[in-house]
Amino acid sequence: MIHYLNIYTSNRLEILAEQLARIVREPLPSAISPEIIVVQSRGMEQWVSMALARHNGICANCAFLFPNAFLQELFKNLVPELPDKTAFDPAVLTFRVMKMLPTCIQKPGFESLRTYLENDSNNLKLFQISEKIADLYDQYLVFRPEMIFDWEQGREDHWQARLWRLLVSGQEPLHRARLRKALIEKIKKEPDDMESFPGRVSIFGISYLPPFYLEVFVEISRLNQLNLFLMNPCKEYWADIVADRDIKKIRQKYSDLTDFNSELYLEKGNRLLASMGALGRDFQRLVSGLDGRIYEQYEDPVGQDVLAKIQADILSLKDRGIPDGSNSFSHAESFIRPPDHHDFKKDIDTSIQVHSCHSPMREIEALHDNLLAMFEEDPDLEPRDIIVMTPDMELYGPYIRAVFGAQIDEALRIPFSIADQSIRTESRVIDGFLSILDLPNSRFSVSCVLSLLQVPGIKEKFGLSQSDIEIAEHWIKATHIRWGVDAQHRDKLGLPSFSENTWRAGIERLLLGYALPGANRRMFAGILPYDHIEGSDARILGKFLEFLERLFDTAGTLQQKRCLTAWHATLFDIIEQFFALDEESERDMQVLRRRIDELTQYQDLSGFDTSIEIHVIRSYLGNLLKREPFRTGFITSGVTFCAMLPMRSIPFKVICLVGMDSDAFPRESKQLHFDLMAQKPRSGDRSRRNDDKYMFLEALISARKKLYISFVGQSIQDNTQAPPSVLVSELLDYVQDGFGLSSEQVITRHRLQAFSPAYFTENTGLFSYSKENFAAADSRPESHKVQPLISARLAEPTAEWKRIDIDMLCAFFRNPARFLLEKRLGIYLAETTTIPEEREHFSLSGLEEYLLGQDLVENSLSGMNLADELPLYRAEGRLPHGNVGEMVYNEMSVDAKMFARKITKYTKGELPEALKVDLEIAGFHLTGRIANLNEGGLIRIHYAGMKSKYLLNTWIYHLILCVLVEDQHLPGSLLICRDAARKFDRVQNSLDTIEHLLSLYWKGMSEPLQFFPESSFEYAQRILNKKQTVPVALNAARQKWLKSDFSHGESEDPYYDLCFRNIDPIDEKFQSTAKDVFAPLLGHCREIIL
């Protein structure tokens, strides 16, 4: 029998690609037959197609297949009626196992599974264990086919064998192991009937193939040409080399030998290759036994740097720490440094870089700066020549976008693309759909519901704009909605069935408020209308309530059990009801639709028609979509960021490995306790840890100019050091033994912050290209003081600013700096959005207590029975639930009534109408209304402690009242607080005083006014009332201005900080302004005893 097996090996993928291009140029027997090229990843497919186009001018009519897909095509040639999915497809097998397990676990031998599945009310545990068993069976078919055949012959009686026999009974077992066996027998016995096989097959860039596949490929070579292109890091025979850890194990096993070194000759070769190359070593053993033509073409690494030297050592099977010819175990402990180790110095050799950072974010920031340095160093280096790999792309993806995607300076912008992120993570449409499936278990928190409205396609489906959603958010806050659909929903969650703060309670308030406008806080059927919806708000309310009701209905629908086919229809209904998709979102949804479509097929193939809960469907879809790649490119014109996956030994000028932490890489395989392969492992079995080791080795030999490695090696809390991955440590040890560079010489330890001055200081070994970080580093106090935002007087305001409302004037004196920045300059530093509160009240905050107390005092003064008002405040959702809320209300009611009784005599004779203000004063037009008037004058009541802002507000209104009322017998104005009360007497020169306050306002509209209510009042009262010295008064003012361990200071206000940073505003101007404002106030204010 003629063999057409050609084995091409090289340490350079470029050489293999050139050889493949030469073969592809040779015409196939049929002009329309495609060139079959088997690869292991889409990235390799893209690289090979580009290489073929580069060598041959074009890459056309090439069919790139994965090994599984290629084998499936061969099986279809053998069994033409073979469907794409069979009863032994892992997903189908999962549901078949689900169908059989409930009966099986009642039998002897299944005790462990029976114990696991106890208390599985929603079948989720059943699905999860079935999925694990199905996946394990699928691995057995590839790695232990003879065991499967034994089971089918009735051998073995443990539960896995018995369950498998049930799965294959009553049908022809067309699983992969049997199809492979039949295919090989057909090739051997009837080769002439295999004319439909491809004329030529090339297997390219695959580091490892299980014997299951390799034997099939070898048999194919009996019929047609088969070309095997293998990356081999070493040109010497290295299938028998042994790693240090294995030597120690062997030594312990044969400890009884008298002369271990002479009786067991263990070849160590290159220690990096021996330690990391187990996967490739096992494959080399398999390939070395094949009967085929071998074409070897190796190329020595170019260069004299550390990276090239290490690659040359691996290629030649030499260890730089061991002299030539002495790399057996007997000499393994007698390291001799090579004579040229002193030629490599860290400051001139950057071919291997290791960076230690405090966090993943800092890793990416350091990477960005180092890539910029590489571009500067090598003008021929382009972004597409760089690949960045990480073991956890889900973790690093957001940081990559934050650093590489947010560069404002065009000169620092590096084009990039991210591959290998799942559609579950990247698609907001998919995430939104899965969030809807989570509704049966949801508390229906405010943030959960509002986040769904932000999903592309959902708000469009319901005709809501972003401004509409903001209005709805305001309604939610105003009606105190927190979580829960209604009292019944809370009860189903096993929680107290209170209706307060639920969606239904808020909806009823909104609807009743629209239906009964002007209800004036009167309750109807236990509902308090929300009386602030009118006009166009009705449309927004209708759309928002349509969304909510559909959400509630869907949650109820999802709580019903269904078979797979019924779930198929239900899930498509959800898509139709909630999503109006654009072109981009539609592409994502098509992926979801394909996965949902498979449910019907799985029910038909598995016969699983049991009704199951949504939790199973949610888990099934979530797992599938997590593995579904997002539509991002690999090897684009920019830097490629991707996950560390097997068979990705693509050469790049610069290869970067980030996230090389000790606990993150190499990753451990989590073996099931009933995995029979793990119990009796064999050479060639797949191991995630060995896969990761070989990936690291491939990265080491595939980097053409630089290998960049980073890890989180310093604690973000206390800066303690942590080791890198054991593979990085092994590489560092090799560099130290071979080149005389210690780990600390090779590792660059970065600072906690990117704006550390060390990055902009010479001789630190650190650098940064960021102008923003330089500005931040240069702003530290020891370099120079940052100037205040406004260092010179602004231009005179326009005349419109002389039209001022009384409340605006009061707002100015509450915080002149904030008024200037917000009103005139449009600078807003305060938070404009707040995170919606999701928890019901367990106690009242300070502000909530003040507002409730204020209401109770006013109601008590109006003669209301506060006990009768309790249901109203419950309906508003302002109180804690149950008895706690009643207790809080009662306690506050008692205090409020006592306070009201003390001040009743001052509140009699209230005037029915407010006094209108429309004054022309010194070129200013002052307008507004003065309310809270009675026979005794103006009265202001605050159910809180006395504060300077209350004094100022009352003082300004009192001055205007004095201007308006010329009656010399004006009783005055009264400010009453919980701890004190002040009486303002009539001011004879009130017009002059108002003019002076307006002049200060006008001055404060052009420059920050050095007036701070609390600090200024503290200074003024100590100087004017207590007759203290200026130093004592200034010291007291500074205590109000500065923060202490026990209290906040006014200087912490962001507006004051921006206007007065790095200067001491408690100066002569401060003193003068404090006295100008508060001297007249204190001169006409006296304390009264309530």
Secondary structure, 3 states (H helix, E strand, C coil): CCCCEEEEEECCHHHHHHHHHHHHHCCCCCCCCCEEEECCCHHHHHHHHHHHHHHHCCCCCEEEECHHHHHHHHHHHHCCCCCCCCCCCHHHHHHHHHHHHHHHCCCCCCHHHHHHCCCCCCCHHHHHHHHHHHHHHHHHHHHCHHHHHHHHCCCCCCHHHHHHHHHHCCCCCCCHHHHHHHHHHHHHHCHHHCCCCCCEEEEECCCCCCHHHHHHHHHHCCCCEEEEEEECCCCCCCCCCCCHHHHHHHHHHCCCCCCHHHHCCCECCCHHHHHHCHHHHHHHHHHHCCCCEEEECCCCCCCCCHHHHHHHHHHHCCCCCCCCCCCEHHHCCCCCCCCCHHHCCCCCCCCEEEEEECCHHHHHHHHHHHHHHHHHHCCCCCHHHEEEEECCHHHHHHHHHHHHCCCCCHHHCCCEEECCCEHHHHCHHHHHHHHHHCHHHCCCCHHHHHHHHCCCCHHHHCCCCHHHHHHHHHHHHHCCCCCCCCHHHHHHCCCCCCCCCCHHHHHHHHHHHHHCCCCCCCCECCECCCCCCCCCHHHHHHHHHHHHHHHHHHHHHHCCCECHHHHHHHHHHHHHHHCCCCHHHHHHHHHHHHHHHHHHHHHHHHCCCCCECHHHHHHHHHHHHHHCECCCCCCCCCEEEEECCCCCCCCEEEEEECCCECCCCCCCCCCCCCCHHHHCCCCCCCCHHHHHHHHHHHHHHHEEEEEEEEEECECCCCCCECCECHHHHHHHHHHHHHHCCCHHHHEEECCCCCCCHHHHCCCCCCCCCCHHHHHHHHCCCCCCCCCCCCCCCCCCCCHHHHEEEHHHHHHHHHCHHHHHHHHHCCCCCCCCCCCCCCCCCCCCCHHHHHHHHHHHHHHHHCCCCHHHHHHHHHHHCCCCCHHHHHHHHHHHHHHHHHHHHHHHHHCCCECCCCEEEEEEECCEEEEEEECCEECCEEEEEECCCCCHHHHHHHHHHHHHHHHHCCCCCCCCEEEEECCCEEEECCCCCHHHHHHHHHHHHHHHCCCCCCCCHHHHHHHHHHHHCCCCCHHHHHHHHHHHHCCCCCCCCHHHCHHHHHHHCCCCCCCHHHHHHHHHHHHHHHHCEEECCC
